[in-house]
C-alpha cells in the first residue's frame, strides 16, 4: 500500500496537467507558533523571512507571498492547515514542519495534490523509506542520523553502557533507534514518556540511576529539553552519569538551561560557527534583524528551505507549472547551504556531515554552541534503500 502511495504520486508528476503559474510565488509554511514550543516555530519563521530579505523578496522575478499556519503541535491541526494551503490558498510549495507526527499526518495531502513539500525539520523514517515521494524534499536529516552520529561518538569516548529516554511519538522512537543502530555498548533500558504534555522526568531519572548504566542518552526538543536537563542536574546525576543528547541543547533552550548545559555534548549537521561565508552572513544578519536572539539549527534549516525553493523557481523562470524541471533542479541541491555543500540521496534526504557540539562562554559572557569535531562525513540515512525512487 505504501509503495502504491508513492507510485500514484510518481504517475501524477508525469501525467498531470500543468498548474497555472500565477503572478506571485505562493508558499505555505506550517510550524508551531503558539504554546511552549513556539520559540522553535518563531525561529524558523524568522530565518525564512531573512532568506527572503536576502533574495530581495522575489523568486524567479516574481514577488513571494508566504502564508504562515500554526499547527499547535497537533497532527490533526497540521493536516487541516496543510489542506487549507493546498485546496484554498493553492500554494506552489509548502515548507516547515517541526514534528514528525504532524508531517506524517499532512504528507498525503501534499503528495496527492502534486504540491512540493520541503521539510525544514521533521525527518520520520517512513519519509526516507517507503513513503518517499518525488514531491517531498528535506533540508534537515532523517531522524535516526543525528543520534546515530552520537552513538559513534559514545563508542569513541569509551562508553560501555547507556540508558535511553525519549518521548513516545514517531521522532522519539526513531531517535532511540538511531542510537541503538551504532552504539556498541549495552543498552541497560529505555523509557518513552507522554508527548508533549509530560515535563516531569523524575521517575525516568530514577529508573536510569537504578539501571546501573554508566550514561544516559536523551532526545527532548524545546521546552521538554530544558526541563529534562535541569531536573537531571537537580537530581545530582551529572557528576556520575554523563548525559549524551540529540536536539536537547540548542539556541532555543540554552537561555533556560544556562550553565547546566556545560559538558553535555550533542550532535548536529549545523552549528552557528561553521566557517563558510554564507553561514557567517546568516548568523550576523539574523542577530542584527532580531536583536538579542541567536539562530538555531531549526532556523538554519528553514533558511535552506527557502534557498532550495528559490533554486527551483529560478530554474524555470518563475513558471511553477514546470514541475519536472523544478524537481530535477532541487535534486541537484544547487544552492549555498548554510551547512556547506551537500547532495541528495535517492529519497531526497541530504547526505551530509554531522558535528559534535558543546556549550562554551563567549567573549561577552554569553553562552553559545561551538563546533568541537566532525563525527561523520557524507552520512546517508539507513532507510534510503527502502525508497522506491532510484
Steps between C-alpha positions, in 0.01 A plus 500: 500500500783739585676423173174564318479836680835598349421359155178700486701814574761416239236439235330825586828688462544364151141523377343795680379797301722805557395716795425866441806714571384813679646847537647415840684204648273374777657304784317347793700460820371266771664514842422551868443866588313461830563325830830404666668397173411818311860612545597234245239602246586867545868430433405312183278786385766759584759314296265442206423873497872581511558276200230687310666830597827372355317414176337841472173325587472368145551161338539465124411867462168462682405630845468239771191458716536284813200374694600391850277244675519387864466124550477533879732196519200282411491257205132556423542877500810475281308287254214753492739789443676310222165430334412870521827604340461250216128518433408861584823697474635289211863550602789402275707356786452402864788522747562475873385209722679455833333180618513161330145403597366827355692449176383140464138611547543771235706311244228340288323833445813652347594199290148437367473865396843496332618781726870502586555467875833603654552368853720744688527275804288185537665189359294189577648172381194429284565818301852382420383149415174364371314835505765694310354708220608700194318793660673491839847634585678555831741775598570333832571127549335167562423468872738209565807673358580746779468252789688242293786750478483542878517121537824503302638774724405302811688198362807716437467642851511153653141491627410142591133528601211743467141557607278651228216748562278673246144608419242247382435618144644435155818705538570374852489140381722582202751679722549217746512255210771715343722478807454123516597468133859611571567474873707190573457495879214362708160670509392455862146621437283747312202710603244686287308788657163657421539759225477794508331547839747326733760736644577314824774245443577400858374144454706447184812644663451267797475200266814611319689530829382156613588334170872499566570668165804725494331764279168635372394595148197724452306665221276782618449803276373838617359559848528132590875515436538791738297322768680169462850643521421713803335208682796275413737752660273556802491123558878509547565263210731714289824405681428126490291431186617702198223619270513470120236671290345574164282811448486568875749787535472773238468878471128485583551306826839631613359819659299276735765232554785745563811352666324166543577441132878515549664167422190350335598410144259491210513417130376712213543563127512878554660707773505880497880523464540298180760701309344547154419855385128437446465380858699791644268745322190312616601502866610866495191623315268294720642658814465844343142444383392334827698670782574280799425178311727234355396271214464129566533202270122521453549844350797398288297216348210736428740744333627217281141401420442848357820471298402159364162633390667801342738280302203315349304816417801671341572191290156524335494879473214524747275256310399267782296283265830339391509252783731246336761770447463631855539151642813442291651828619428434868660159474829676416502687836647781293499780755732631771386306804583641841653165593727498195446290190299180521328268253168323499449128522245324283238570769560880506667484844836683528827307501704717734744541788408484868693691765559478873381815677569627849399801707758774558502850645556769239721808526205702628411240760203361308459125458528361148543174314835418348604243241745265669560231238360329194348168605410363157533628142260452208259297706202346321192385690447127538147498356579622148510144367131464588411798280355395160660802330839412351 
